[in-house]
């Protein structure tokens, strides 16, 4: 698609633009599907090149004319990376949370998205365009995400020219531009087509692992195993255990049964659901960080709320290679989490089930590097797994994979 060209204006050099795309494909073959999926739109209102959320690439004829092919190849990769990594969707979520409604707020998002891409995407055959934004501009470390970089940005401290040049379009921050063709315009990709492109790119990255940058490898891993809203999942799993049958039905005369009216002079008890008793097993081995232990204690508080605030119904067992004492939550504001060695959670199940009365639910918060009981316990079991890049756990053993939680446990991955 081309815009009308005014007399004397430089036409869009598509041959040069497509030659640059071919160079980008040769440098980053795993991005070929995405690069060829972009639909080029000539636009004289775009400062350089930009994308919208429908995978249209708007190109300025003047910018293409004055930019070398090698740099244009880098721009191609940069712009398509915004779309592959869903920066427009993530930008919308950040904007709603932080109140970034205007252009200044969206500029922050564009800069943060650029830092996520530019920290490791260039080199190895791909030339960095002139004037790109990098984490060094923010005095920030590399390897962070858009959500991390946006907190570090101070617009007043950035170079003045950057505000005029930097605009990667609505595909980078979610804010529609005046040049966008919108959802009803020609040559846009549907959400299903976009997902198919992302899947093919992730397939290429994971199917033939090599020297791809860490940012792309991380994205591909999350594309196949997307982060789950683990707090909601863990909460719903606990609520299901709390409300499930066998969690403690009992007869009570506190509220007589309605059937008593059919038997004059006789008072029948009604069934009352007793709040379940929960034992929380916290993995305190050396492979679990202090931040994860803190997160585990927050989950203990959430579990207490799920059982109606009855702190006497929740017990905590800290465990590494040996299980410690099961501490009643009502007995201490600060739960002593003792450990630091290896991990064997089998003893923690024994300790938890020996409590009287026996728990109705066992919740295990662990990194998963542990043997598991051979037989399921006589109660519901929920496992919250802290994330682990297993290929880094034991550098001398590339084939090491820890035991996965057994099928009889409801597993939620904590991201």
Secondary structure as the mmCIF struct_conf table of DSSP 4:
data_model
#
loop_
_struct_conf.conf_type_id
_struct_conf.id
_struct_conf.beg_label_comp_id
_struct_conf.beg_label_asym_id
_struct_conf.beg_label_seq_id
_struct_conf.end_label_comp_id
_struct_conf.end_label_asym_id
_struct_conf.end_label_seq_id
HELX_LH_PP_P HELX_LH_PP_P1 UNK A 3 UNK A 6
TURN_TY1_P TURN_TY1_P1 UNK A 7 UNK A 8
HELX_LH_PP_P HELX_LH_PP_P2 UNK A 9 UNK A 12
HELX_RH_AL_P HELX_RH_AL_P1 UNK A 14 UNK A 27
HELX_RH_3T_P HELX_RH_3T_P1 UNK A 29 UNK A 31
HELX_RH_AL_P HELX_RH_AL_P2 UNK A 32 UNK A 37
HELX_LH_PP_P HELX_LH_PP_P3 UNK A 38 UNK A 38
STRN STRN1 UNK A 39 UNK A 42
BEND BEND1 UNK A 44 UNK A 48
STRN STRN2 UNK A 49 UNK A 51
TURN_TY1_P TURN_TY1_P2 UNK A 53 UNK A 54
BEND BEND2 UNK A 55 UNK A 55
STRN STRN3 UNK A 56 UNK A 59
HELX_RH_AL_P HELX_RH_AL_P3 UNK A 61 UNK A 66
BEND BEND3 UNK A 67 UNK A 67
HELX_RH_AL_P HELX_RH_AL_P4 UNK A 69 UNK A 84
TURN_TY1_P TURN_TY1_P3 UNK A 85 UNK A 86
HELX_RH_AL_P HELX_RH_AL_P5 UNK A 87 UNK A 98
TURN_TY1_P TURN_TY1_P4 UNK A 99 UNK A 99
BEND BEND4 UNK A 102 UNK A 102
HELX_RH_AL_P HELX_RH_AL_P6 UNK A 103 UNK A 118
TURN_TY1_P TURN_TY1_P5 UNK A 119 UNK A 120
BEND BEND5 UNK A 121 UNK A 122
STRN STRN4 UNK A 123 UNK A 123
TURN_TY1_P TURN_TY1_P6 UNK A 124 UNK A 125
STRN STRN5 UNK A 126 UNK A 126
HELX_LH_PP_P HELX_LH_PP_P4 UNK A 127 UNK A 129
TURN_TY1_P TURN_TY1_P7 UNK A 130 UNK A 131
HELX_RH_3T_P HELX_RH_3T_P2 UNK A 135 UNK A 138
TURN_TY1_P TURN_TY1_P8 UNK A 139 UNK A 139
BEND BEND6 UNK A 142 UNK A 143
HELX_RH_AL_P HELX_RH_AL_P7 UNK A 146 UNK A 149
HELX_RH_3T_P HELX_RH_3T_P3 UNK A 150 UNK A 152
HELX_RH_3T_P HELX_RH_3T_P4 UNK A 155 UNK A 157
BEND BEND7 UNK A 158 UNK A 158
HELX_RH_AL_P HELX_RH_AL_P8 UNK A 160 UNK A 165
HELX_RH_AL_P HELX_RH_AL_P9 UNK A 170 UNK A 173
BEND BEND8 UNK A 174 UNK A 174
TURN_TY1_P TURN_TY1_P9 UNK A 178 UNK A 179
TURN_TY1_P TURN_TY1_P10 UNK A 183 UNK A 184
BEND BEND9 UNK A 185 UNK A 185
TURN_TY1_P TURN_TY1_P11 UNK A 186 UNK A 187
HELX_LH_PP_P HELX_LH_PP_P5 UNK A 188 UNK A 190
HELX_RH_AL_P HELX_RH_AL_P10 UNK A 191 UNK A 207
TURN_TY1_P TURN_TY1_P12 UNK A 208 UNK A 208
BEND BEND10 UNK A 210 UNK A 211
HELX_RH_AL_P HELX_RH_AL_P11 UNK A 214 UNK A 224
BEND BEND11 UNK A 225 UNK A 225
HELX_LH_PP_P HELX_LH_PP_P6 UNK A 226 UNK A 228
HELX_RH_AL_P HELX_RH_AL_P12 UNK A 230 UNK A 243
BEND BEND12 UNK A 244 UNK A 244
TURN_TY1_P TURN_TY1_P13 UNK A 245 UNK A 246
BEND BEND13 UNK A 247 UNK A 247
STRN STRN6 UNK A 249 UNK A 252
BEND BEND14 UNK A 253 UNK A 255
HELX_RH_3T_P HELX_RH_3T_P5 UNK A 258 UNK A 262
BEND BEND15 UNK A 263 UNK A 263
TURN_TY1_P TURN_TY1_P14 UNK A 264 UNK A 265
HELX_LH_PP_P HELX_LH_PP_P7 UNK A 268 UNK A 269
STRN STRN7 UNK A 270 UNK A 273
HELX_LH_PP_P HELX_LH_PP_P8 UNK A 274 UNK A 277
STRN STRN8 UNK A 278 UNK A 283
BEND BEND16 UNK A 285 UNK A 285
TURN_TY1_P TURN_TY1_P15 UNK A 286 UNK A 287
BEND BEND17 UNK A 288 UNK A 288
HELX_RH_AL_P HELX_RH_AL_P13 UNK A 290 UNK A 306
TURN_TY1_P TURN_TY1_P16 UNK A 307 UNK A 309
HELX_RH_3T_P HELX_RH_3T_P6 UNK A 311 UNK A 313
STRN STRN9 UNK A 314 UNK A 319
BEND BEND18 UNK A 320 UNK A 322
STRN STRN10 UNK A 323 UNK A 328
HELX_RH_3T_P HELX_RH_3T_P7 UNK A 329 UNK A 331
BEND BEND19 UNK A 333 UNK A 334
BEND BEND20 UNK A 341 UNK A 341
TURN_TY1_P TURN_TY1_P17 UNK A 345 UNK A 345
HELX_RH_AL_P HELX_RH_AL_P14 UNK A 346 UNK A 353
TURN_TY1_P TURN_TY1_P18 UNK A 354 UNK A 354
BEND BEND21 UNK A 355 UNK A 357
HELX_LH_PP_P HELX_LH_PP_P9 UNK A 358 UNK A 359
BEND BEND22 UNK A 360 UNK A 360
STRN STRN11 UNK A 361 UNK A 366
BEND BEND23 UNK A 368 UNK A 368
BEND BEND24 UNK A 370 UNK A 370
BEND BEND25 UNK A 374 UNK A 375
BEND BEND26 UNK A 378 UNK A 379
STRN STRN12 UNK A 380 UNK A 386
HELX_LH_PP_P HELX_LH_PP_P10 UNK A 387 UNK A 387
HELX_RH_3T_P HELX_RH_3T_P8 UNK A 390 UNK A 392
TURN_TY1_P TURN_TY1_P19 UNK A 393 UNK A 393
TURN_TY1_P TURN_TY1_P20 UNK A 395 UNK A 396
TURN_TY1_P TURN_TY1_P21 UNK A 398 UNK A 399
HELX_LH_PP_P HELX_LH_PP_P11 UNK A 402 UNK A 406
TURN_TY1_P TURN_TY1_P22 UNK A 407 UNK A 408
BEND BEND27 UNK A 409 UNK A 409
STRN STRN13 UNK A 410 UNK A 414
#
